Amino acid sequence: MNTAFAHQLIEKHGSPLYAYDLDAVKKRAQTLLAALPQGSRLYYSFKANPLPAIARELREQGVRAEITSDGELLAAQNAGFEDGIVFGGPGKSEKMISRMLENDVIHFSCESFTDAARLSKMAVKAGMKIKAMLRVNPQQAPDARLAMSGVESQFGFDEALLLADGAADRLKLPNLTINGVHVYFGTQVASVEALAKNTQCALETAARVSGALGLECEVINVGGGFHAALCQRGRGQRSRGLA
Ligand SMILES: Cc1ncc(COP(=O)(O)O)c(C=O)c1O
């Protein structure tokens, strides 16, 4: 958005104000989708910004919705997202899971054995079959401004818990299929190299965990982590193709 136009908007609407350039959103999504390997799916975390115009634009580009609350579900539905919504986040209550199932959200990120048992219980109650990815907190610390893995945290299974004897049995639960692994290493990752390193670490974690559990790993959920400044630089040279 150029400065003159930004000034016009301020004159018209007053300051401070947020203004979004949907064309830039569209181009960013297209660039990222084109840079991802074939078969990849791109999800937008509604927590980042649930503004309907942004969400609709992303949906039109083929991006899917990742949500963590009732409010985000409503925002996704209002923006026209129907299928393939993924629900993540710790602290899912039974009521919250039920509401998701009532709205045909049947793919979850699972943060703990307790979470897995709760998901299974609610799926049985609803008479539905659901899928979940195991959110894993890898032993290795990531390269990120705000790290959400590699340290003790409320997010995800510590990797050692899943590599321990008996873990696979604890995850064999009615109406719940564990279909993948989710590693979110942190946000504001400052360079393309660090993003690539973190992604490699996530893939290796997924391989270790699925190997140990004898898991059919249909999906691996990696990232986001894109850095705002990195995205800006991407317009020029260094990080083009990533964001
Ligand atoms: C599980 C998960 N996925 C994705 C995101 C969005 O990440 P980012 O803002 O780094 O793109 C977050 C942010 O907290 C998150 O916790």
The ligand as a Gaussian input file, in Angstrom:
#p B3LYP/6-31G(d) Opt

LIG

0 1
 C       -0.184000     -24.321000      16.958000
 C        0.023000     -23.018000      16.261000
 N        0.009000     -23.002000      14.913000
 C        0.195000     -21.846000      14.236000
 C        0.348000     -20.647000      14.919000
 C        0.515000     -19.393000      14.100000
 O        1.837000     -19.226000      13.973000
 P        2.630000     -18.028000      13.311000
 O        2.045000     -16.780000      13.862000
 O        4.020000     -18.264000      13.750000
 O        2.461000     -18.185000      11.850000
 C        0.394000     -20.613000      16.317000
 C        0.611000     -19.366000      17.044000
 O        0.597000     -19.291000      18.265000
 C        0.227000     -21.842000      17.014000
 O        0.254000     -21.893000      18.356000

